[in-house]
Amino acid sequence: MRSLFLRLFFAVALTLVGCGDGAGETDGGLDAARPMDATPPPMDAPPPDDASLPDAAPPVDAGACGAQDVREGAPCGPSEDPAIRWRWDGTECAQIAWCRCEGADCDDLFGEQETCERTYAECLDLGCDEDADCASGERWCEEGTCVPCDNDGLLCDIACADGWAPYMRNGCSPCECAPPNQCEVDSDCPTASDGRTQKCYAGAFCWCDPAIPGCCRGNVCAADGCVAAPPTGCRTRGCPRGQTCDATAGCEPSNCGCDETGFWICTSDCGGGACE
């Protein structure tokens, strides 16, 4: 009886194993000899939802007044000092103090407020031709832009030599010495003793066109007729910005006047000082 049962079992098992449609096939009709691709064929992805994508950061451009898209920086640790930078926030150049910043946007930060404001001068309406175009006591005109003025002179204690004194420019008081002015416009100069009309000649310490004595220090009155500036030494006329006057250097005259032929006649001393 037992042997009859075993024969029936094996007969049924063999029938189940050989139930494919053809040799070498398994359930589903796939070829067992052909390897299955581990990666299923790609399916067409649904189109992305535009609302879920981040907006692209606008380029930094002097004509684009939108805020810079600068990502947040890392906070400072106990032993770190923040690096002061400026960014355009759409309204003004705002100061930020991050210890670390990651990403390409960090290159768009400014190391100085003045550089940021020059870049966005049109957005700030800070274009200028002269100091009078800028807010008095707050800014003055540098290279066509109203930039924050130097008002350090309100707090400094400085001793000026050779009769020089701290000066005021557009309501701002730098901590700097400059020679005095005999005039700022031609009408400030009296008529010469020989009856000739005098002209206001610009000094050498200027922050705009030297042909405009009103933005210079060291201006002198002399008879009209000479084209060039007087060759007087720097003790009287000062020096271009970035240079200093050495009263003991060189052999420049201390006083000059314009003669009737249009030439400068100067004293023969060497006490005028030279710029260095």
PLY file of the C-alpha trace (Angstrom):
ply
format ascii 1.0
element vertex 276
property float x
property float y
property float z
element edge 275
property int vertex1
property int vertex2
end_header
0.00 0.00 0.00
2.84 2.32 0.96
4.71 1.69 -2.27
1.58 2.40 -4.32
1.21 5.79 -2.58
4.81 6.78 -3.32
4.44 5.88 -7.00
1.36 8.11 -7.28
3.16 11.03 -5.51
6.17 11.03 -7.84
3.92 10.81 -10.91
2.02 13.94 -9.85
5.27 15.82 -9.04
6.75 15.08 -12.49
3.58 16.32 -14.15
3.76 19.65 -12.27
7.45 20.24 -13.15
6.90 19.71 -16.85
3.85 21.96 -17.24
5.62 24.72 -19.28
4.74 25.52 -22.87
8.20 24.67 -24.17
11.54 23.27 -23.11
13.64 25.45 -20.84
10.74 27.77 -19.92
9.41 28.53 -16.51
6.19 30.12 -15.31
5.43 33.30 -17.19
7.03 32.13 -20.43
10.47 33.73 -19.73
13.58 32.13 -21.16
15.54 30.66 -18.23
18.79 30.81 -20.24
18.50 34.58 -20.80
19.66 36.70 -17.81
17.10 39.09 -16.42
17.94 42.81 -16.55
18.53 44.00 -13.03
17.26 47.48 -13.96
13.69 47.76 -15.17
13.07 49.87 -18.25
12.74 53.55 -17.29
9.34 55.05 -16.93
8.54 58.54 -18.14
8.75 60.81 -15.10
5.83 63.17 -14.59
6.65 66.85 -15.35
7.87 68.71 -12.25
5.66 71.19 -10.52
7.20 74.65 -11.19
5.95 75.91 -7.85
8.18 73.39 -6.07
11.40 74.56 -7.72
13.56 77.26 -6.08
13.84 80.57 -7.91
17.21 81.22 -9.51
19.34 83.85 -7.74
19.39 87.11 -9.75
22.82 88.25 -10.97
24.53 91.07 -9.12
24.16 94.06 -11.41
24.32 97.78 -10.73
21.11 98.18 -12.72
19.25 95.39 -10.91
17.86 96.78 -7.68
16.47 93.50 -6.35
18.01 92.06 -3.21
21.01 89.77 -3.46
20.06 86.15 -2.86
22.85 85.31 -0.42
22.35 82.23 1.72
22.75 82.30 5.48
26.21 81.90 6.95
27.46 79.83 9.84
27.41 81.33 13.36
30.67 82.11 15.11
32.24 79.76 17.59
33.55 80.85 21.02
37.02 81.66 19.67
36.01 83.13 16.29
35.60 86.73 15.23
32.98 87.53 12.59
34.09 88.83 9.19
32.19 92.04 8.44
30.70 92.10 4.96
28.01 94.09 3.15
25.21 92.89 0.89
22.54 94.67 -1.12
19.17 93.93 0.52
17.08 95.64 -2.15
16.97 98.97 -0.29
20.42 99.62 1.11
23.84 98.08 1.63
23.30 96.16 4.87
26.08 94.92 7.11
26.33 91.22 7.93
28.75 89.43 10.26
29.08 85.77 9.33
32.00 83.59 10.31
31.64 81.28 7.33
29.64 81.42 4.16
29.25 78.60 1.65
28.29 78.71 -2.00
28.95 80.88 -5.04
26.77 83.68 -3.65
29.49 84.46 -1.11
31.56 85.99 -3.91
28.86 88.63 -4.31
29.41 90.04 -0.83
31.32 93.31 -0.46
34.25 93.93 1.84
33.49 97.65 2.14
30.27 99.62 2.36
31.58 102.18 -0.14
32.20 99.47 -2.77
28.67 98.13 -2.33
27.17 101.61 -2.61
29.20 102.40 -5.72
27.89 99.20 -7.33
24.28 100.11 -6.51
24.64 103.90 -6.81
21.79 104.09 -9.33
19.48 102.16 -7.02
20.38 104.47 -4.11
20.21 107.62 -6.25
23.74 108.50 -5.14
25.08 109.80 -8.43
26.75 113.22 -8.21
28.80 115.80 -10.03
29.86 117.79 -6.97
29.63 117.72 -3.17
26.49 119.87 -3.25
24.62 116.93 -4.81
25.17 114.89 -1.63
23.62 115.14 1.84
25.56 117.76 3.80
27.31 116.42 6.89
26.79 112.82 5.76
28.33 112.30 2.33
30.55 113.89 -0.25
31.14 113.26 -3.95
33.93 110.88 -4.95
34.29 109.71 -8.57
30.65 110.40 -9.38
29.15 108.75 -6.28
27.98 110.21 -2.96
29.97 108.19 -0.42
29.99 108.41 3.40
32.22 111.32 4.40
35.08 111.31 6.88
33.86 113.01 10.05
36.70 111.81 12.30
37.78 115.41 12.82
34.93 115.87 15.30
36.72 113.53 17.72
40.42 113.90 16.91
42.97 116.24 18.49
45.42 117.23 15.79
48.13 119.94 15.73
48.72 121.44 12.29
51.99 123.11 11.28
52.79 126.08 9.02
49.49 127.80 9.65
47.48 124.88 8.29
44.23 123.85 9.99
41.54 121.15 9.86
39.07 121.94 7.12
35.39 121.32 6.45
34.06 119.75 3.29
30.31 119.60 2.57
29.57 119.84 6.27
32.04 117.05 7.13
35.21 117.56 9.20
38.04 115.15 8.37
40.89 114.60 10.82
43.34 116.14 8.40
45.27 119.38 8.00
45.13 121.56 4.92
46.58 124.96 3.96
44.28 127.97 4.29
42.56 129.57 1.33
42.98 133.16 0.28
39.92 132.73 -1.93
37.41 130.27 -3.35
36.17 132.29 -6.33
37.64 135.18 -8.30
35.38 137.71 -6.60
37.07 136.93 -3.27
40.29 138.54 -4.53
40.74 142.30 -4.18
42.12 144.47 -6.93
45.92 144.50 -7.01
47.88 147.58 -5.95
48.67 148.35 -9.60
44.96 148.28 -10.47
45.05 144.90 -12.17
42.23 142.40 -11.62
43.22 139.42 -9.53
42.21 135.81 -10.10
41.72 132.94 -7.64
44.27 130.25 -8.52
43.53 126.77 -7.16
45.83 125.18 -4.61
47.27 121.69 -4.98
45.07 119.96 -2.37
41.90 119.22 -4.37
39.15 116.60 -4.35
37.71 117.48 -7.77
38.88 119.30 -10.90
41.76 121.61 -9.90
40.28 124.18 -12.28
37.53 124.68 -9.69
39.14 126.44 -6.70
36.04 125.84 -4.57
37.03 122.20 -4.03
40.69 122.91 -3.31
42.76 124.16 -0.39
45.81 126.38 -0.69
44.11 128.75 -3.16
45.95 132.03 -3.72
45.08 135.38 -5.26
47.35 136.71 -7.99
47.02 139.01 -10.99
45.00 137.57 -13.83
46.88 136.52 -16.97
48.82 133.37 -16.05
47.45 130.11 -17.41
49.18 127.54 -15.22
48.96 127.31 -11.44
51.63 129.20 -9.49
54.81 127.20 -8.78
54.68 128.18 -5.11
55.82 125.52 -2.64
53.49 123.22 -0.75
53.60 125.22 2.49
51.27 127.66 0.73
49.45 125.52 -1.84
49.42 122.10 -0.17
49.91 118.77 -1.93
47.78 116.43 -4.04
45.85 113.92 -1.96
48.01 111.02 -0.91
51.18 113.16 -0.65
52.63 115.06 2.28
54.41 118.40 2.43
58.02 118.41 3.66
58.89 122.02 4.52
62.62 121.21 4.59
62.78 119.42 1.22
63.46 120.82 -2.24
63.97 124.44 -3.16
60.51 125.71 -4.02
59.67 129.42 -3.66
57.42 130.58 -0.85
55.63 133.25 -2.91
54.88 133.91 -6.58
53.03 136.53 -8.60
51.82 136.78 -12.19
53.48 139.55 -14.19
52.03 141.53 -17.09
53.48 139.13 -19.66
51.74 136.09 -18.19
54.76 134.57 -16.43
55.20 133.76 -12.76
57.74 135.83 -10.87
58.74 134.08 -7.62
60.90 134.82 -4.60
64.38 133.35 -4.65
64.12 131.58 -1.29
63.86 127.81 -0.90
61.39 127.83 1.96
58.28 126.75 0.07
58.55 123.04 0.81
58.13 120.08 -1.55
55.50 117.34 -1.84
56.52 113.76 -1.22
0 1
1 2
2 3
3 4
4 5
5 6
6 7
7 8
8 9
9 10
10 11
11 12
12 13
13 14
14 15
15 16
16 17
17 18
18 19
19 20
20 21
21 22
22 23
23 24
24 25
25 26
26 27
27 28
28 29
29 30
30 31
31 32
32 33
33 34
34 35
35 36
36 37
37 38
38 39
39 40
40 41
41 42
42 43
43 44
44 45
45 46
46 47
47 48
48 49
49 50
50 51
51 52
52 53
53 54
54 55
55 56
56 57
57 58
58 59
59 60
60 61
61 62
62 63
63 64
64 65
65 66
66 67
67 68
68 69
69 70
70 71
71 72
72 73
73 74
74 75
75 76
76 77
77 78
78 79
79 80
80 81
81 82
82 83
83 84
84 85
85 86
86 87
87 88
88 89
89 90
90 91
91 92
92 93
93 94
94 95
95 96
96 97
97 98
98 99
99 100
100 101
101 102
102 103
103 104
104 105
105 106
106 107
107 108
108 109
109 110
110 111
111 112
112 113
113 114
114 115
115 116
116 117
117 118
118 119
119 120
120 121
121 122
122 123
123 124
124 125
125 126
126 127
127 128
128 129
129 130
130 131
131 132
132 133
133 134
134 135
135 136
136 137
137 138
138 139
139 140
140 141
141 142
142 143
143 144
144 145
145 146
146 147
147 148
148 149
149 150
150 151
151 152
152 153
153 154
154 155
155 156
156 157
157 158
158 159
159 160
160 161
161 162
162 163
163 164
164 165
165 166
166 167
167 168
168 169
169 170
170 171
171 172
172 173
173 174
174 175
175 176
176 177
177 178
178 179
179 180
180 181
181 182
182 183
183 184
184 185
185 186
186 187
187 188
188 189
189 190
190 191
191 192
192 193
193 194
194 195
195 196
196 197
197 198
198 199
199 200
200 201
201 202
202 203
203 204
204 205
205 206
206 207
207 208
208 209
209 210
210 211
211 212
212 213
213 214
214 215
215 216
216 217
217 218
218 219
219 220
220 221
221 222
222 223
223 224
224 225
225 226
226 227
227 228
228 229
229 230
230 231
231 232
232 233
233 234
234 235
235 236
236 237
237 238
238 239
239 240
240 241
241 242
242 243
243 244
244 245
245 246
246 247
247 248
248 249
249 250
250 251
251 252
252 253
253 254
254 255
255 256
256 257
257 258
258 259
259 260
260 261
261 262
262 263
263 264
264 265
265 266
266 267
267 268
268 269
269 270
270 271
271 272
272 273
273 274
274 275
